[in-house]
């Protein structure tokens, strides 16, 4: 499902720029705050070998795991080439082999590295969960469980939409008032259910950082 596809952003460097000295205290504080990511960071450094068995395992099995797909929503997901990682001051000493995953805290310090034959859904989840717990008030397992339930509801709505499309096609050019009323009622119900699911998804994925004040606080 598209909702569980990990959206990797391609970058050539991860380390934030060093602060410039000689500036005002206000400017320095503002730049320091900007060097903290809104989310923890998940770095994927792939192998350049198309025949690499670990790459095939990642793409065919690990990245298709539902828990991994949901868990990725807690992170900024970044893909960096091996050459660029070797030059980056944060990544250059974080592991050696490829493919590998590097998990960073929001302050860009290394939380953990998983590489080579150690790469598996269970190992990734083991690295992700404590990092999420340290960053957000949201519970990783609860969000994952509820989101997977939501996916079942989305699948059901997809079937309903297909049925509505079929109904509409069958009624094309026909003067069947009763069937048209039934179709309109089905569309109205579908739209209401879709709106409710969208609202639930938005609330479920609303991440709250540790220590973050609520707007009404």
C-alpha positions in Angstrom: 0.0 0.0 0.0 1.2 3.5 -1.0 0.7 4.8 2.6 3.4 2.4 3.9 6.0 3.2 1.2 9.1 4.8 2.8 9.7 8.2 1.2 13.5 8.5 1.1 14.9 11.9 0.5 18.2 12.0 -1.4 20.9 14.1 0.3 24.6 14.5 -0.2 25.4 15.5 3.4 23.8 15.2 6.8 25.9 17.1 9.3 24.5 20.6 10.0 26.9 23.5 9.3 29.0 24.6 12.2 27.9 27.8 14.0 29.5 31.0 13.0 31.4 32.7 15.8 31.4 36.4 16.4 27.6 36.8 15.9 25.2 38.1 18.5 23.9 35.8 21.2 20.4 35.9 19.7 21.7 34.9 16.2 23.8 32.1 17.7 20.9 30.8 19.7 18.6 30.8 16.7 21.2 28.9 14.6 21.8 26.4 17.3 18.0 25.7 17.5 17.9 25.2 13.7 20.5 22.4 14.1 18.1 20.2 15.9 15.9 18.1 13.6 12.1 18.0 14.2 12.3 14.2 14.1 14.9 11.6 14.6 16.7 10.7 11.4 16.9 7.4 9.6 19.8 7.2 7.2 19.8 4.5 4.4 23.2 4.0 2.8 22.6 1.4 0.0 25.1 -0.9 -1.7 26.1 0.1 -5.2 26.1 -3.6 -6.2 22.7 -4.5 -7.9 23.3 -8.2 -7.1 23.8 -7.5 -3.4 21.6 -10.1 -1.5 21.1 -7.8 1.5 19.7 -5.1 -0.8 17.2 -7.6 -2.3 16.2 -8.6 1.2 15.6 -5.0 2.2 13.6 -4.1 -0.8 11.6 -7.4 -1.0 11.0 -8.1 2.7 12.1 -5.5 5.2 10.8 -2.4 3.6 7.5 -4.2 2.9 7.0 -5.0 6.6 3.9 -3.1 7.9 5.5 -2.2 11.2 8.5 -0.7 9.5 6.3 1.2 7.1 4.3 2.8 9.9 7.4 3.3 12.1 9.1 5.2 9.3 6.5 8.0 9.8 8.2 8.9 13.0 11.5 9.7 11.2 13.0 11.9 8.6 14.1 9.2 6.1 17.2 10.0 4.1 19.1 8.1 1.5 22.8 8.9 1.1 25.3 7.3 -1.2 28.3 5.4 0.2 30.7 8.0 -1.2 28.8 10.9 0.3 28.5 9.1 3.7 32.3 8.6 3.7 32.7 12.4 3.5 30.1 13.4 6.0 31.4 14.2 9.5 28.4 12.5 11.2 28.3 9.4 9.0 31.9 8.7 8.1 32.6 6.7 11.3 29.1 5.2 11.6 29.6 1.7 10.2 31.6 0.5 7.2 29.7 -2.0 5.1 26.8 -1.4 2.8 23.9 -1.6 2.8 23.6 0.0 6.3 21.2 2.0 8.4 22.3 4.8 10.7 19.8 6.1 13.2 20.4 9.7 14.5 18.9 11.5 17.4 17.4 15.0 16.6 20.7 16.6 17.6 22.5 14.6 14.9 24.3 12.3 17.3 24.4 8.6 16.4 21.8 6.4 18.1 22.7 3.1 16.4 24.0 1.5 13.2 22.8 -1.7 11.6 24.6 -3.2 8.6 25.2 -6.2 6.5 23.7 -9.5 7.6 22.3 -7.8 10.8 19.7 -6.0 8.7 16.2 -7.3 9.5 12.8 -5.9 10.4 13.2 -7.0 14.0 16.6 -5.3 14.4 15.4 -2.1 12.8 12.4 -2.0 15.1 14.6 -2.6 18.1 16.6 0.5 17.1 13.6 2.6 16.2 11.4 2.1 19.3 13.7 3.6 22.0 14.6 6.5 19.8 10.9 7.3 19.2 10.2 6.9 22.9 13.0 9.4 23.8 11.7 11.9 21.2 7.9 11.8 21.3 5.1 11.3 23.7 3.4 9.1 21.1 3.6 5.4 21.8 5.3 3.5 18.9 3.4 0.2 19.4 0.0 2.0 19.9 0.4 4.1 16.8 1.5 1.1 14.7 -1.4 -1.1 15.9 -4.0 1.6 15.4 -2.6 2.6 12.0 -2.7 -1.0 10.7 -6.4 -1.1 11.8 -6.9 2.1 9.8 -5.4 0.5 6.8 -8.0 -2.3 6.9 -10.7 0.4 6.9 -9.0 2.2 4.0 -9.0 -1.2 2.1 -12.7 -1.5 2.8 -13.4 2.0 1.5 -11.4 1.3 -1.6 -13.8 -1.7 -2.3 -16.8 0.6 -1.6 -15.5 3.2 -4.1 -15.0 0.5 -6.7 -18.5 -0.7 -6.2 -19.8 2.8 -6.5 -17.9 3.3 -9.8 -19.4 0.1 -11.1 -22.9 1.2 -10.1 -22.4 4.5 -11.8 -21.2 2.8 -15.0 -24.2 0.5 -15.1 -26.6 3.4 -14.6 -25.1 5.5 -17.3 -27.9 6.6 -19.7 -30.6 4.7 -17.7 -33.7 6.4 -16.2 -33.8 4.4 -13.0 -34.8 6.8 -10.3 -34.7 4.3 -7.5 -31.2 3.1 -8.4 -30.0 6.7 -8.7 -31.2 7.5 -5.2 -29.5 4.4 -3.9 -26.3 5.4 -5.7 -26.5 8.9 -4.2 -27.0 7.5 -0.7 -24.0 5.2 -1.1 -21.8 8.1 -2.3 -22.9 10.2 0.6 -22.1 7.4 3.1 -18.7 6.8 1.4 -17.7 10.4 1.5 -18.6 10.6 5.2 -16.7 7.5 6.1 -13.7 8.7 4.0 -13.7 12.0 5.8 -13.8 10.3 9.2 -10.9 8.0 8.2 -8.8 11.0 7.0 -9.4 12.8 10.3 -8.4 9.7 12.3 -5.3 9.3 10.2 -4.3 12.9 10.8 -4.8 12.7 14.5 -2.9 9.4 14.7 0.1 10.8 12.9 0.2 14.1 14.9 3.5 13.7 16.7 4.1 15.4 20.0 7.7 16.1 21.0 8.7 15.5 24.6 8.2 18.6 26.6 6.3 20.3 23.9 3.6 22.6 25.2 0.1 22.2 24.0 -1.4 25.3 22.1 -3.9 25.8 24.8 -1.4 25.4 27.7 
